[in-house]
Amino acid sequence: DPSISPYFSSDVTGLPPCLIQVGGAECLLSDAIEMHKKLIVSRVKSTLQIYDHQQHIFQLYYDWIPEASAAISAGCKWISQFDV
């Protein structure tokens, strides 16, 4: 339903810049890649970061998994580019 998720919308123009972080072993990896492509085609600034061998919500384990810690740091760096 497009009113629930922009992934199902035919028009994503006007969305704010997006950061998409996904694990390379994630069941939704192809969805993340397709969403990134849809955003780019619609001229929405999109950054896609794929973390090899990681599963869904791997960032929760930032204390134990080096890639999770790196993803959190990358997200913080991405957010810091905006003057809010």
Distance bins in CASP14 RR format, pairs under 12 A and 6 or more apart:
PFRMAT RR
TARGET T0000
AUTHOR 0000-0000-0000
RMODE 2
METHOD distances of the structure
MODEL  1
1 7 0 0 0 0 0 1 0 0 0 0 0
1 8 1 0 0 1 0 0 0 0 0 0 0
1 9 0 0 0 0 1 0 0 0 0 0 0
2 8 1 0 1 0 0 0 0 0 0 0 0
2 9 1 1 0 0 0 0 0 0 0 0 0
2 10 1 0 0 1 0 0 0 0 0 0 0
2 11 0 0 0 0 1 0 0 0 0 0 0
2 12 0 0 0 0 1 0 0 0 0 0 0
2 38 0 0 0 0 0 1 0 0 0 0 0
3 9 0 0 0 0 1 0 0 0 0 0 0
5 12 0 0 0 0 0 1 0 0 0 0 0
5 15 0 0 0 0 0 1 0 0 0 0 0
5 28 0 0 0 0 0 1 0 0 0 0 0
5 31 0 0 0 0 1 0 0 0 0 0 0
5 35 0 0 0 0 1 0 0 0 0 0 0
5 38 0 0 0 0 0 1 0 0 0 0 0
6 12 1 0 1 0 0 0 0 0 0 0 0
6 13 0 0 0 0 0 1 0 0 0 0 0
6 14 0 0 0 0 0 1 0 0 0 0 0
6 15 1 0 0 1 0 0 0 0 0 0 0
6 16 0 0 0 0 0 1 0 0 0 0 0
6 18 0 0 0 0 1 0 0 0 0 0 0
6 20 0 0 0 0 0 1 0 0 0 0 0
6 31 0 0 0 0 0 1 0 0 0 0 0
6 34 0 0 0 0 0 1 0 0 0 0 0
6 35 1 0 0 1 0 0 0 0 0 0 0
6 36 0 0 0 0 0 1 0 0 0 0 0
6 38 0 0 0 0 1 0 0 0 0 0 0
6 39 0 0 0 0 1 0 0 0 0 0 0
6 42 0 0 0 0 1 0 0 0 0 0 0
6 44 0 0 0 0 1 0 0 0 0 0 0
6 46 0 0 0 0 0 1 0 0 0 0 0
7 15 0 0 0 0 0 1 0 0 0 0 0
7 18 0 0 0 0 0 1 0 0 0 0 0
7 20 0 0 0 0 0 1 0 0 0 0 0
7 28 0 0 0 0 1 0 0 0 0 0 0
7 30 0 0 0 0 0 1 0 0 0 0 0
7 31 1 0 0 1 0 0 0 0 0 0 0
7 32 0 0 0 0 1 0 0 0 0 0 0
7 33 0 0 0 0 0 1 0 0 0 0 0
7 34 1 0 0 1 0 0 0 0 0 0 0
7 35 1 0 1 0 0 0 0 0 0 0 0
7 36 0 0 0 0 0 1 0 0 0 0 0
7 37 0 0 0 0 0 1 0 0 0 0 0
7 38 1 0 0 1 0 0 0 0 0 0 0
7 39 0 0 0 0 0 1 0 0 0 0 0
8 31 0 0 0 0 0 1 0 0 0 0 0
8 34 0 0 0 0 0 1 0 0 0 0 0
8 35 0 0 0 0 0 1 0 0 0 0 0
8 38 0 0 0 0 0 1 0 0 0 0 0
9 15 0 0 0 0 1 0 0 0 0 0 0
9 35 0 0 0 0 0 1 0 0 0 0 0
9 38 0 0 0 0 1 0 0 0 0 0 0
9 39 0 0 0 0 0 1 0 0 0 0 0
9 42 0 0 0 0 1 0 0 0 0 0 0
9 44 0 0 0 0 0 1 0 0 0 0 0
10 38 0 0 0 0 1 0 0 0 0 0 0
10 41 0 0 0 0 0 1 0 0 0 0 0
10 42 0 0 0 0 1 0 0 0 0 0 0
11 38 0 0 0 0 1 0 0 0 0 0 0
11 39 0 0 0 0 0 1 0 0 0 0 0
11 41 0 0 0 0 0 1 0 0 0 0 0
11 42 1 0 0 1 0 0 0 0 0 0 0
11 43 0 0 0 0 0 1 0 0 0 0 0
11 44 0 0 0 0 0 1 0 0 0 0 0
12 18 0 0 0 0 1 0 0 0 0 0 0
12 34 0 0 0 0 0 1 0 0 0 0 0
12 35 0 0 0 0 1 0 0 0 0 0 0
12 36 0 0 0 0 0 1 0 0 0 0 0
12 37 0 0 0 0 0 1 0 0 0 0 0
12 38 1 0 1 0 0 0 0 0 0 0 0
12 39 1 0 1 0 0 0 0 0 0 0 0
12 40 0 0 0 0 0 1 0 0 0 0 0
12 41 0 0 0 0 1 0 0 0 0 0 0
12 42 1 0 1 0 0 0 0 0 0 0 0
12 43 0 0 0 0 1 0 0 0 0 0 0
12 44 1 0 1 0 0 0 0 0 0 0 0
12 45 0 0 0 0 0 1 0 0 0 0 0
12 46 0 0 0 0 1 0 0 0 0 0 0
13 38 0 0 0 0 0 1 0 0 0 0 0
13 39 0 0 0 0 1 0 0 0 0 0 0
13 40 0 0 0 0 0 1 0 0 0 0 0
13 41 0 0 0 0 1 0 0 0 0 0 0
13 42 1 0 1 0 0 0 0 0 0 0 0
13 43 1 0 0 1 0 0 0 0 0 0 0
13 44 1 0 0 1 0 0 0 0 0 0 0
14 39 0 0 0 0 1 0 0 0 0 0 0
14 42 1 0 0 1 0 0 0 0 0 0 0
14 43 0 0 0 0 1 0 0 0 0 0 0
14 44 1 0 0 1 0 0 0 0 0 0 0
14 45 0 0 0 0 0 1 0 0 0 0 0
14 46 0 0 0 0 0 1 0 0 0 0 0
15 35 0 0 0 0 0 1 0 0 0 0 0
15 38 0 0 0 0 1 0 0 0 0 0 0
15 39 1 0 0 1 0 0 0 0 0 0 0
15 40 0 0 0 0 0 1 0 0 0 0 0
15 42 1 0 0 1 0 0 0 0 0 0 0
15 43 0 0 0 0 0 1 0 0 0 0 0
15 44 1 0 1 0 0 0 0 0 0 0 0
15 45 0 0 0 0 1 0 0 0 0 0 0
15 46 0 0 0 0 1 0 0 0 0 0 0
16 39 0 0 0 0 0 1 0 0 0 0 0
16 44 1 0 0 1 0 0 0 0 0 0 0
16 45 0 0 0 0 1 0 0 0 0 0 0
16 46 0 0 0 0 0 1 0 0 0 0 0
16 79 0 0 0 0 0 1 0 0 0 0 0
16 82 0 0 0 0 1 0 0 0 0 0 0
16 84 0 0 0 0 0 1 0 0 0 0 0
17 39 0 0 0 0 1 0 0 0 0 0 0
17 40 0 0 0 0 0 1 0 0 0 0 0
17 43 0 0 0 0 0 1 0 0 0 0 0
17 44 1 0 0 1 0 0 0 0 0 0 0
17 45 1 1 0 0 0 0 0 0 0 0 0
17 46 1 0 0 1 0 0 0 0 0 0 0
17 47 1 0 0 1 0 0 0 0 0 0 0
17 78 0 0 0 0 1 0 0 0 0 0 0
17 79 0 0 0 0 1 0 0 0 0 0 0
17 81 0 0 0 0 1 0 0 0 0 0 0
17 82 1 0 0 1 0 0 0 0 0 0 0
17 84 0 0 0 0 0 1 0 0 0 0 0
18 32 0 0 0 0 0 1 0 0 0 0 0
18 35 1 0 0 1 0 0 0 0 0 0 0
18 36 1 0 0 1 0 0 0 0 0 0 0
18 37 0 0 0 0 0 1 0 0 0 0 0
18 38 0 0 0 0 0 1 0 0 0 0 0
18 39 1 0 1 0 0 0 0 0 0 0 0
18 40 0 0 0 0 1 0 0 0 0 0 0
18 42 0 0 0 0 0 1 0 0 0 0 0
18 44 1 0 0 1 0 0 0 0 0 0 0
18 45 1 0 0 1 0 0 0 0 0 0 0
18 46 1 0 1 0 0 0 0 0 0 0 0
18 47 1 0 0 1 0 0 0 0 0 0 0
18 48 0 0 0 0 1 0 0 0 0 0 0
18 49 0 0 0 0 0 1 0 0 0 0 0
18 75 0 0 0 0 0 1 0 0 0 0 0
18 78 0 0 0 0 1 0 0 0 0 0 0
18 79 0 0 0 0 0 1 0 0 0 0 0
19 32 0 0 0 0 0 1 0 0 0 0 0
19 35 0 0 0 0 0 1 0 0 0 0 0
19 36 0 0 0 0 0 1 0 0 0 0 0
19 39 0 0 0 0 0 1 0 0 0 0 0
19 44 0 0 0 0 0 1 0 0 0 0 0
19 45 0 0 0 0 1 0 0 0 0 0 0
19 46 1 0 0 1 0 0 0 0 0 0 0
19 47 1 0 1 0 0 0 0 0 0 0 0
19 48 0 0 0 0 1 0 0 0 0 0 0
19 49 1 0 0 1 0 0 0 0 0 0 0
19 59 0 0 0 0 0 1 0 0 0 0 0
19 71 0 0 0 0 1 0 0 0 0 0 0
19 72 0 0 0 0 0 1 0 0 0 0 0
19 74 0 0 0 0 1 0 0 0 0 0 0
19 75 1 0 0 1 0 0 0 0 0 0 0
19 76 0 0 0 0 0 1 0 0 0 0 0
19 77 0 0 0 0 1 0 0 0 0 0 0
19 78 1 0 1 0 0 0 0 0 0 0 0
19 79 1 0 0 1 0 0 0 0 0 0 0
19 80 0 0 0 0 0 1 0 0 0 0 0
19 81 0 0 0 0 0 1 0 0 0 0 0
19 82 0 0 0 0 0 1 0 0 0 0 0
20 26 0 0 0 0 0 1 0 0 0 0 0
20 28 0 0 0 0 0 1 0 0 0 0 0
20 29 0 0 0 0 0 1 0 0 0 0 0
20 31 0 0 0 0 1 0 0 0 0 0 0
20 32 1 0 1 0 0 0 0 0 0 0 0
20 33 0 0 0 0 1 0 0 0 0 0 0
20 34 0 0 0 0 0 1 0 0 0 0 0
20 35 1 0 0 1 0 0 0 0 0 0 0
20 36 1 0 1 0 0 0 0 0 0 0 0
20 37 0 0 0 0 0 1 0 0 0 0 0
20 38 0 0 0 0 0 1 0 0 0 0 0
20 39 0 0 0 0 1 0 0 0 0 0 0
20 40 0 0 0 0 0 1 0 0 0 0 0
20 44 0 0 0 0 0 1 0 0 0 0 0
20 45 0 0 0 0 0 1 0 0 0 0 0
20 46 1 0 0 1 0 0 0 0 0 0 0
20 47 1 0 0 1 0 0 0 0 0 0 0
20 48 1 0 1 0 0 0 0 0 0 0 0
20 49 1 0 0 1 0 0 0 0 0 0 0
20 50 0 0 0 0 1 0 0 0 0 0 0
20 51 0 0 0 0 0 1 0 0 0 0 0
20 71 0 0 0 0 0 1 0 0 0 0 0
20 74 0 0 0 0 0 1 0 0 0 0 0
20 75 0 0 0 0 0 1 0 0 0 0 0
20 78 0 0 0 0 0 1 0 0 0 0 0
21 28 0 0 0 0 0 1 0 0 0 0 0
21 29 0 0 0 0 0 1 0 0 0 0 0
21 32 0 0 0 0 1 0 0 0 0 0 0
21 35 0 0 0 0 0 1 0 0 0 0 0
21 36 0 0 0 0 0 1 0 0 0 0 0
21 46 0 0 0 0 0 1 0 0 0 0 0
21 47 0 0 0 0 1 0 0 0 0 0 0
21 48 0 0 0 0 1 0 0 0 0 0 0
21 49 1 0 1 0 0 0 0 0 0 0 0
21 50 0 0 0 0 1 0 0 0 0 0 0
21 51 1 0 0 1 0 0 0 0 0 0 0
21 54 0 0 0 0 1 0 0 0 0 0 0
21 56 0 0 0 0 0 1 0 0 0 0 0
21 57 0 0 0 0 0 1 0 0 0 0 0
21 58 0 0 0 0 1 0 0 0 0 0 0
21 59 1 0 0 1 0 0 0 0 0 0 0
21 62 0 0 0 0 0 1 0 0 0 0 0
21 67 0 0 0 0 0 1 0 0 0 0 0
21 68 0 0 0 0 1 0 0 0 0 0 0
21 70 0 0 0 0 0 1 0 0 0 0 0
21 71 1 0 1 0 0 0 0 0 0 0 0
21 72 0 0 0 0 1 0 0 0 0 0 0
21 73 0 0 0 0 0 1 0 0 0 0 0
21 74 1 0 0 1 0 0 0 0 0 0 0
21 75 1 0 0 1 0 0 0 0 0 0 0
21 76 0 0 0 0 0 1 0 0 0 0 0
21 78 0 0 0 0 1 0 0 0 0 0 0
22 28 1 0 0 1 0 0 0 0 0 0 0
22 29 1 0 1 0 0 0 0 0 0 0 0
22 30 0 0 0 0 1 0 0 0 0 0 0
22 31 0 0 0 0 1 0 0 0 0 0 0
22 32 1 1 0 0 0 0 0 0 0 0 0
22 33 1 0 0 1 0 0 0 0 0 0 0
22 34 0 0 0 0 0 1 0 0 0 0 0
22 35 0 0 0 0 1 0 0 0 0 0 0
22 36 0 0 0 0 1 0 0 0 0 0 0
22 47 0 0 0 0 0 1 0 0 0 0 0
22 48 1 0 0 1 0 0 0 0 0 0 0
22 49 1 0 0 1 0 0 0 0 0 0 0
22 50 1 0 1 0 0 0 0 0 0 0 0
22 51 1 0 0 1 0 0 0 0 0 0 0
22 52 0 0 0 0 0 1 0 0 0 0 0
22 53 0 0 0 0 0 1 0 0 0 0 0
22 54 0 0 0 0 1 0 0 0 0 0 0
22 55 0 0 0 0 0 1 0 0 0 0 0
22 56 0 0 0 0 1 0 0 0 0 0 0
22 57 0 0 0 0 0 1 0 0 0 0 0
22 58 0 0 0 0 1 0 0 0 0 0 0
22 59 0 0 0 0 0 1 0 0 0 0 0
22 67 0 0 0 0 0 1 0 0 0 0 0
22 71 0 0 0 0 1 0 0 0 0 0 0
23 29 1 0 0 1 0 0 0 0 0 0 0
23 30 0 0 0 0 0 1 0 0 0 0 0
23 31 0 0 0 0 0 1 0 0 0 0 0
23 32 0 0 0 0 1 0 0 0 0 0 0
23 33 0 0 0 0 0 1 0 0 0 0 0
23 48 0 0 0 0 0 1 0 0 0 0 0
23 49 0 0 0 0 1 0 0 0 0 0 0
23 50 1 0 0 1 0 0 0 0 0 0 0
23 51 1 0 1 0 0 0 0 0 0 0 0
23 52 1 0 0 1 0 0 0 0 0 0 0
23 53 1 0 0 1 0 0 0 0 0 0 0
23 54 1 1 0 0 0 0 0 0 0 0 0
23 55 1 0 0 1 0 0 0 0 0 0 0
23 56 1 0 0 1 0 0 0 0 0 0 0
23 57 0 0 0 0 1 0 0 0 0 0 0
23 58 1 0 0 1 0 0 0 0 0 0 0
23 59 0 0 0 0 1 0 0 0 0 0 0
23 65 0 0 0 0 0 1 0 0 0 0 0
23 67 0 0 0 0 1 0 0 0 0 0 0
23 68 0 0 0 0 0 1 0 0 0 0 0
23 70 0 0 0 0 0 1 0 0 0 0 0
23 71 0 0 0 0 1 0 0 0 0 0 0
24 30 0 0 0 0 0 1 0 0 0 0 0
24 32 0 0 0 0 1 0 0 0 0 0 0
24 33 0 0 0 0 0 1 0 0 0 0 0
24 48 0 0 0 0 0 1 0 0 0 0 0
24 49 0 0 0 0 0 1 0 0 0 0 0
24 50 1 0 1 0 0 0 0 0 0 0 0
24 51 1 0 0 1 0 0 0 0 0 0 0
24 52 1 0 1 0 0 0 0 0 0 0 0
24 53 1 0 0 1 0 0 0 0 0 0 0
24 54 1 0 1 0 0 0 0 0 0 0 0
24 55 0 0 0 0 1 0 0 0 0 0 0
24 56 0 0 0 0 0 1 0 0 0 0 0
24 58 0 0 0 0 1 0 0 0 0 0 0
24 67 0 0 0 0 1 0 0 0 0 0 0
24 71 0 0 0 0 0 1 0 0 0 0 0
25 50 0 0 0 0 0 1 0 0 0 0 0
25 51 0 0 0 0 1 0 0 0 0 0 0
25 52 1 0 0 1 0 0 0 0 0 0 0
25 53 1 0 1 0 0 0 0 0 0 0 0
25 54 1 0 0 1 0 0 0 0 0 0 0
25 55 1 0 1 0 0 0 0 0 0 0 0
25 56 0 0 0 0 1 0 0 0 0 0 0
25 58 0 0 0 0 1 0 0 0 0 0 0
25 67 0 0 0 0 0 1 0 0 0 0 0
26 32 1 0 0 1 0 0 0 0 0 0 0
26 33 0 0 0 0 0 1 0 0 0 0 0
26 49 0 0 0 0 0 1 0 0 0 0 0
26 50 0 0 0 0 1 0 0 0 0 0 0
26 51 0 0 0 0 1 0 0 0 0 0 0
26 52 0 0 0 0 0 1 0 0 0 0 0
26 53 0 0 0 0 0 1 0 0 0 0 0
26 54 1 0 0 1 0 0 0 0 0 0 0
26 55 1 0 0 1 0 0 0 0 0 0 0
26 56 1 0 1 0 0 0 0 0 0 0 0
26 57 0 0 0 0 1 0 0 0 0 0 0
26 58 0 0 0 0 1 0 0 0 0 0 0
26 59 0 0 0 0 0 1 0 0 0 0 0
27 54 0 0 0 0 0 1 0 0 0 0 0
27 55 0 0 0 0 1 0 0 0 0 0 0
27 56 1 0 0 1 0 0 0 0 0 0 0
27 57 0 0 0 0 0 1 0 0 0 0 0
28 34 0 0 0 0 1 0 0 0 0 0 0
28 35 0 0 0 0 1 0 0 0 0 0 0
28 50 0 0 0 0 0 1 0 0 0 0 0
28 54 0 0 0 0 0 1 0 0 0 0 0
28 55 0 0 0 0 0 1 0 0 0 0 0
28 56 1 0 0 1 0 0 0 0 0 0 0
28 57 0 0 0 0 0 1 0 0 0 0 0
29 35 0 0 0 0 0 1 0 0 0 0 0
29 36 0 0 0 0 0 1 0 0 0 0 0
29 48 0 0 0 0 0 1 0 0 0 0 0
29 49 0 0 0 0 0 1 0 0 0 0 0
29 50 1 0 0 1 0 0 0 0 0 0 0
29 51 0 0 0 0 0 1 0 0 0 0 0
29 52 0 0 0 0 0 1 0 0 0 0 0
29 53 0 0 0 0 0 1 0 0 0 0 0
29 54 0 0 0 0 1 0 0 0 0 0 0
29 55 0 0 0 0 0 1 0 0 0 0 0
29 56 0 0 0 0 1 0 0 0 0 0 0
30 36 0 0 0 0 0 1 0 0 0 0 0
30 37 0 0 0 0 0 1 0 0 0 0 0
30 50 0 0 0 0 0 1 0 0 0 0 0
31 37 0 0 0 0 0 1 0 0 0 0 0
31 38 0 0 0 0 0 1 0 0 0 0 0
31 48 0 0 0 0 0 1 0 0 0 0 0
31 56 0 0 0 0 0 1 0 0 0 0 0
32 38 0 0 0 0 0 1 0 0 0 0 0
32 39 0 0 0 0 0 1 0 0 0 0 0
32 46 0 0 0 0 0 1 0 0 0 0 0
32 47 0 0 0 0 0 1 0 0 0 0 0
32 48 1 0 0 1 0 0 0 0 0 0 0
32 49 0 0 0 0 1 0 0 0 0 0 0
32 50 1 0 0 1 0 0 0 0 0 0 0
32 51 0 0 0 0 0 1 0 0 0 0 0
32 54 0 0 0 0 0 1 0 0 0 0 0
32 56 0 0 0 0 0 1 0 0 0 0 0
33 39 0 0 0 0 0 1 0 0 0 0 0
33 40 0 0 0 0 0 1 0 0 0 0 0
33 46 0 0 0 0 0 1 0 0 0 0 0
33 48 1 0 0 1 0 0 0 0 0 0 0
33 49 0 0 0 0 0 1 0 0 0 0 0
33 50 0 0 0 0 1 0 0 0 0 0 0
34 40 0 0 0 0 0 1 0 0 0 0 0
34 41 0 0 0 0 0 1 0 0 0 0 0
34 46 0 0 0 0 0 1 0 0 0 0 0
34 48 0 0 0 0 0 1 0 0 0 0 0
35 41 0 0 0 0 0 1 0 0 0 0 0
35 42 0 0 0 0 0 1 0 0 0 0 0
35 44 0 0 0 0 0 1 0 0 0 0 0
35 46 1 0 0 1 0 0 0 0 0 0 0
35 47 0 0 0 0 0 1 0 0 0 0 0
35 48 0 0 0 0 1 0 0 0 0 0 0
36 42 0 0 0 0 0 1 0 0 0 0 0
36 44 0 0 0 0 1 0 0 0 0 0 0
36 45 0 0 0 0 0 1 0 0 0 0 0
36 46 1 0 1 0 0 0 0 0 0 0 0
36 47 0 0 0 0 1 0 0 0 0 0 0
36 48 1 0 1 0 0 0 0 0 0 0 0
36 49 0 0 0 0 1 0 0 0 0 0 0
36 50 0 0 0 0 1 0 0 0 0 0 0
37 44 0 0 0 0 0 1 0 0 0 0 0
37 46 0 0 0 0 1 0 0 0 0 0 0
37 48 0 0 0 0 1 0 0 0 0 0 0
38 44 0 0 0 0 1 0 0 0 0 0 0
38 46 0 0 0 0 1 0 0 0 0 0 0
38 48 0 0 0 0 0 1 0 0 0 0 0
39 45 1 0 0 1 0 0 0 0 0 0 0
39 46 1 1 0 0 0 0 0 0 0 0 0
39 47 0 0 0 0 1 0 0 0 0 0 0
39 48 0 0 0 0 1 0 0 0 0 0 0
40 46 1 0 1 0 0 0 0 0 0 0 0
40 47 0 0 0 0 0 1 0 0 0 0 0
40 48 0 0 0 0 1 0 0 0 0 0 0
45 78 0 0 0 0 0 1 0 0 0 0 0
45 81 0 0 0 0 0 1 0 0 0 0 0
45 82 0 0 0 0 0 1 0 0 0 0 0
46 78 0 0 0 0 0 1 0 0 0 0 0
47 74 0 0 0 0 1 0 0 0 0 0 0
47 75 0 0 0 0 1 0 0 0 0 0 0
47 77 0 0 0 0 0 1 0 0 0 0 0
47 78 1 0 0 1 0 0 0 0 0 0 0
47 79 0 0 0 0 0 1 0 0 0 0 0
47 81 0 0 0 0 1 0 0 0 0 0 0
48 74 0 0 0 0 0 1 0 0 0 0 0
48 78 0 0 0 0 0 1 0 0 0 0 0
49 58 0 0 0 0 0 1 0 0 0 0 0
49 59 0 0 0 0 0 1 0 0 0 0 0
49 67 0 0 0 0 0 1 0 0 0 0 0
49 70 0 0 0 0 1 0 0 0 0 0 0
49 71 1 0 0 1 0 0 0 0 0 0 0
49 72 0 0 0 0 0 1 0 0 0 0 0
49 73 0 0 0 0 0 1 0 0 0 0 0
49 74 1 0 0 1 0 0 0 0 0 0 0
49 75 0 0 0 0 1 0 0 0 0 0 0
49 77 0 0 0 0 0 1 0 0 0 0 0
49 78 0 0 0 0 1 0 0 0 0 0 0
50 58 0 0 0 0 0 1 0 0 0 0 0
50 67 0 0 0 0 0 1 0 0 0 0 0
50 71 0 0 0 0 0 1 0 0 0 0 0
50 74 0 0 0 0 0 1 0 0 0 0 0
51 57 0 0 0 0 0 1 0 0 0 0 0
51 58 1 0 0 1 0 0 0 0 0 0 0
51 59 0 0 0 0 1 0 0 0 0 0 0
51 61 0 0 0 0 0 1 0 0 0 0 0
51 62 0 0 0 0 0 1 0 0 0 0 0
51 65 0 0 0 0 1 0 0 0 0 0 0
51 66 0 0 0 0 1 0 0 0 0 0 0
51 67 1 0 1 0 0 0 0 0 0 0 0
51 68 1 0 0 1 0 0 0 0 0 0 0
51 69 0 0 0 0 0 1 0 0 0 0 0
51 70 1 0 0 1 0 0 0 0 0 0 0
51 71 1 0 1 0 0 0 0 0 0 0 0
51 72 0 0 0 0 0 1 0 0 0 0 0
51 73 0 0 0 0 0 1 0 0 0 0 0
51 74 0 0 0 0 1 0 0 0 0 0 0
51 75 0 0 0 0 0 1 0 0 0 0 0
52 58 0 0 0 0 0 1 0 0 0 0 0
52 65 0 0 0 0 0 1 0 0 0 0 0
52 66 0 0 0 0 0 1 0 0 0 0 0
52 67 1 0 0 1 0 0 0 0 0 0 0
52 70 0 0 0 0 0 1 0 0 0 0 0
52 71 0 0 0 0 0 1 0 0 0 0 0
53 65 0 0 0 0 1 0 0 0 0 0 0
53 66 0 0 0 0 0 1 0 0 0 0 0
53 67 1 0 0 1 0 0 0 0 0 0 0
53 68 0 0 0 0 0 1 0 0 0 0 0
54 60 0 0 0 0 0 1 0 0 0 0 0
54 61 0 0 0 0 1 0 0 0 0 0 0
54 62 0 0 0 0 0 1 0 0 0 0 0
54 65 1 0 0 1 0 0 0 0 0 0 0
54 66 0 0 0 0 0 1 0 0 0 0 0
54 67 1 0 1 0 0 0 0 0 0 0 0
54 68 1 0 0 1 0 0 0 0 0 0 0
54 69 0 0 0 0 0 1 0 0 0 0 0
54 70 0 0 0 0 0 1 0 0 0 0 0
54 71 0 0 0 0 1 0 0 0 0 0 0
55 61 0 0 0 0 1 0 0 0 0 0 0
55 65 0 0 0 0 1 0 0 0 0 0 0
55 67 0 0 0 0 0 1 0 0 0 0 0
55 68 0 0 0 0 0 1 0 0 0 0 0
56 68 0 0 0 0 0 1 0 0 0 0 0
57 65 0 0 0 0 0 1 0 0 0 0 0
57 68 0 0 0 0 1 0 0 0 0 0 0
57 71 0 0 0 0 0 1 0 0 0 0 0
58 64 0 0 0 0 1 0 0 0 0 0 0
58 65 1 0 0 1 0 0 0 0 0 0 0
58 66 0 0 0 0 0 1 0 0 0 0 0
58 67 1 0 0 1 0 0 0 0 0 0 0
58 68 1 0 1 0 0 0 0 0 0 0 0
58 69 0 0 0 0 0 1 0 0 0 0 0
58 70 0 0 0 0 0 1 0 0 0 0 0
58 71 1 0 0 1 0 0 0 0 0 0 0
58 72 0 0 0 0 0 1 0 0 0 0 0
59 65 0 0 0 0 1 0 0 0 0 0 0
59 66 0 0 0 0 0 1 0 0 0 0 0
59 67 0 0 0 0 1 0 0 0 0 0 0
59 68 1 0 1 0 0 0 0 0 0 0 0
59 69 0 0 0 0 1 0 0 0 0 0 0
59 70 0 0 0 0 1 0 0 0 0 0 0
59 71 1 0 1 0 0 0 0 0 0 0 0
59 72 1 0 1 0 0 0 0 0 0 0 0
59 73 0 0 0 0 0 1 0 0 0 0 0
59 74 0 0 0 0 1 0 0 0 0 0 0
59 75 0 0 0 0 1 0 0 0 0 0 0
59 76 0 0 0 0 0 1 0 0 0 0 0
60 68 1 0 0 1 0 0 0 0 0 0 0
60 69 0 0 0 0 0 1 0 0 0 0 0
60 71 0 0 0 0 0 1 0 0 0 0 0
60 72 0 0 0 0 1 0 0 0 0 0 0
61 67 0 0 0 0 1 0 0 0 0 0 0
61 68 1 0 1 0 0 0 0 0 0 0 0
61 69 0 0 0 0 1 0 0 0 0 0 0
61 70 0 0 0 0 0 1 0 0 0 0 0
61 71 0 0 0 0 0 1 0 0 0 0 0
61 72 0 0 0 0 0 1 0 0 0 0 0
62 68 1 0 1 0 0 0 0 0 0 0 0
62 69 1 0 1 0 0 0 0 0 0 0 0
62 70 0 0 0 0 1 0 0 0 0 0 0
62 71 1 0 0 1 0 0 0 0 0 0 0
62 72 1 0 1 0 0 0 0 0 0 0 0
62 73 0 0 0 0 1 0 0 0 0 0 0
62 74 0 0 0 0 0 1 0 0 0 0 0
62 75 0 0 0 0 0 1 0 0 0 0 0
62 76 0 0 0 0 0 1 0 0 0 0 0
63 69 1 0 0 1 0 0 0 0 0 0 0
63 72 0 0 0 0 0 1 0 0 0 0 0
65 71 0 0 0 0 1 0 0 0 0 0 0
65 72 0 0 0 0 0 1 0 0 0 0 0
66 72 0 0 0 0 0 1 0 0 0 0 0
66 73 0 0 0 0 0 1 0 0 0 0 0
67 73 0 0 0 0 0 1 0 0 0 0 0
67 74 0 0 0 0 0 1 0 0 0 0 0
68 74 0 0 0 0 0 1 0 0 0 0 0
68 75 0 0 0 0 0 1 0 0 0 0 0
69 75 0 0 0 0 0 1 0 0 0 0 0
69 76 0 0 0 0 0 1 0 0 0 0 0
70 76 0 0 0 0 0 1 0 0 0 0 0
70 77 0 0 0 0 0 1 0 0 0 0 0
71 77 0 0 0 0 0 1 0 0 0 0 0
71 78 0 0 0 0 0 1 0 0 0 0 0
72 78 0 0 0 0 0 1 0 0 0 0 0
72 79 0 0 0 0 0 1 0 0 0 0 0
73 79 0 0 0 0 0 1 0 0 0 0 0
73 80 0 0 0 0 0 1 0 0 0 0 0
74 80 0 0 0 0 0 1 0 0 0 0 0
74 81 0 0 0 0 0 1 0 0 0 0 0
75 81 0 0 0 0 0 1 0 0 0 0 0
75 82 0 0 0 0 0 1 0 0 0 0 0
76 82 0 0 0 0 0 1 0 0 0 0 0
END
